Amino acid sequence: MKATARAGLAIERTRMEPLVALRGACGVALVIGVTMWLGSPALAVSSAFGAFSSGIATFQRSWRPRPALALAAAGGLAVSTFLGYLAAAHTATFVVMVAVWTLLTGMAWAVGPVSGLVSTQMVAVMLVTVTLPTSVLGALQHTALIGLGGVVQAALIVLFPVRPWGVQRDALADALAAVADYARRLRHDPVAPFDPQPLMEARSAAALTPRQARRRPRQLRGYRLLAERIRPVLASLADPVVGAAPEGPERDRVRDLLGATATVLDAVAHAIRWGKPVRLPPDAMAVLEVPPTGPMLSGAARRAALRLMALVADVVESSDEPVEAVTAEGAKDRRYLPRPTVPGMVPVALRALRREARWSSPVLRHAVRVSAVASCGYLLGSMLPWGHGYWAPLTSVMVMRPDFGQTFSRGVARFMGTLGGVVLGGAVMALAHPGPYVSAVLAVVCAAALYLLMRTGFIVASACVTGYVVFLLGIVGEGWSQTVAARVALTLLGGVLAMAAYVVFPAWETPLLRDRLADWLETNGRYAVAVFDVHARPADRRPRQVREALLDARAARSAWEQSEARAHHEPVRHRGLSRGAARAAQTALSTMGRVTMLLEAHLPAQDAPSSKGAEEFAAALQGALPGAVTAVRERRAPDWGPVHEALERWQDEEEERPGVAVRGAELLVEALDDLPEALAVKPGRGGHT
């Protein structure tokens, strides 16, 4: 709770976007002002919720165009609210509708986090707006105005763009900066770990629809693949086993190359982030050239250095005139990563829903939980004498997430933020008694504050949302019909119901850790087999197979890290994998992936001779992998005996001059041997409690 409070109150100025927040607040103000002038306060409230929620949708981390997000959110809100209006006349009908609709919106998390968050907004706004009395014809008017709010937000984004392609620029710049930081850390720690998450984000951002591909800035082309190719070369150059010696003149030269590469990549990242020309420091460029006295490195380190210089030279050329992506064969590939269009998302969403339609799915269990909690919360709130019982299910819906950690932290933060927002907003309403227009101005101020602080502390954001609702309902005369104590009590009730739902119907990540670890081992093994296959038969090299195996390994690692982070916050007992064992196993598999990456940096040319030892080693690893994966799932020690035997035969064949592939295989086997030792760590003080 202490960590939640500290994080919820933290305000990070670097993540603020004042112009974007001002544009979103202007959209809310415009909608409220026009509807109050031409219509009524009740219509103003409905339209304001549409503009407000559409603005929130545009702040989500999505690679879709911001106007499309605003329109999609407004359309979903309009449909959700109209259905709520139709069922609001009868409590039983409305509760059934809330249960079904919340179940469907809960399943939206299967499509992605943005879809889940927007769907949550649909239910939340429906619970608030249906409290406004209206007829069916009036409901149609409210629905149209909610959609109009999204249209206004979308129009403002088109008319007043702020940092077009900003999220894509940030993702690509973060990837380049991550590789630059990796190069700097390798100067002091030759086996420093690398988090591939920035590269994964950059790949997701690079996926485009045909319309986006036609409009993409030239500065966003080519750099991502160059960063992908530079990273393994950096690791192979710095590694003391397959690269330069640990100490001496060669190591000093390697440190200079790593520092110069980091400087160049940082300069490119800064230019991409802000859309400016690249300014390359001449000192760094001088280091990235062969010295007049000749090469200072030898063997594998020399080959890695020359390749690094060539890749950095490609980066420099791209900074003047961005190049297209270049494939491993050297031909220019003018295609782009495809992203489904909005109509094309329908089959993708259906496949995702079918994938999660199983009882063990965390998404399905979340949908069932939030549906039951919203229904029970509405019934309990209606039976209490305070009135406006929607506040309890509203709190539950806003804080519940598919994992317990986020639900708990958001529940605590929501209660604290609601308490602050209700106290401040209630004090203003009770003491000043503002009229409709003053209440509208105060609501717009709260909306602007929320947009400005959207990506910072959740407690502060919750206070802004609460103040917005209080002042917005004040426009139609709701004012301060509820006491501070009543709203706080209903908020607490909603939070308690959300926590109780996890106790009654949990979906813990802790028991799934071994499965996630086994998946990571399997994908890492396929990645290693693909790389050793290229070393075994260079003439039959298939770069696409290696690339796909690498992407699968990254996805499995990301899934493991997310599950491990969630399990860390779960109040469940240890179930087969202690925290110490989880950390040790993660280190072993990370080392396995790093060694494979080193070998990928030294793939032989197509005209290189075949290697029987590499072929046997790859076959032994491929044969032992299924049994090892099953052993990890079933809490047994993996058996790497055939892999050891194949390595020994390979070492005997190349005893005189072992190549990079043999040394890499030795490191890989050491990492594989570390895995059973890691899983044998007994739960103690570091276990899940």
Salt bridges, closest charged atoms under 4 A:
GLU17 OE1 - ARG455 NH1 2.77
ASP170 OD1 - ARG163 NH2 2.98
ASP170 OD1 - ARG273 NH1 3.48
ASP174 OD1 - ARG273 NH2 2.82
ASP181 OD2 - ARG185 NE 2.97
GLU201 OE1 - ARG61 NE 3.66
GLU228 OE2 - ARG547 NH2 3.28
GLU228 OE1 - ARG554 NH2 2.71
ASP239 OD1 - ARG594 NH1 2.82
ASP252 OD1 - ARG255 NH1 3.26
ASP266 OD2 - ARG184 NH1 2.46
GLU321 OE2 - ARG218 NH2 3.21
GLU324 OE2 - ARG221 NH1 3.30
GLU324 OE2 - ARG334 NH1 3.98
ASP333 OD1 - ARG335 NE 2.94
GLU356 OE1 - ARG358 NH1 3.71
ASP403 OD1 - ARG566 NE 3.94
GLU478 OE1 - HIS388 NE2 3.17
GLU509 OE2 - ARG566 NH1 3.43
ASP515 OD1 - ARG633 NH1 3.35
ASP519 OD1 - ARG633 NH2 2.66
GLU522 OE2 - ARG526 NH1 3.51
ASP533 OD1 - ARG537 NH2 3.67
GLU548 OE2 - ARG544 NE 3.29
ASP552 OD2 - ARG526 NH2 3.96
GLU561 OE2 - ARG557 NE 2.94
GLU615 OE2 - ARG537 NH1 3.57
GLU616 OE1 - ARG649 NE 3.38
GLU634 OE1 - ARG636 NH2 2.95
ASP673 OD1 - HIS644 NE2 2.90
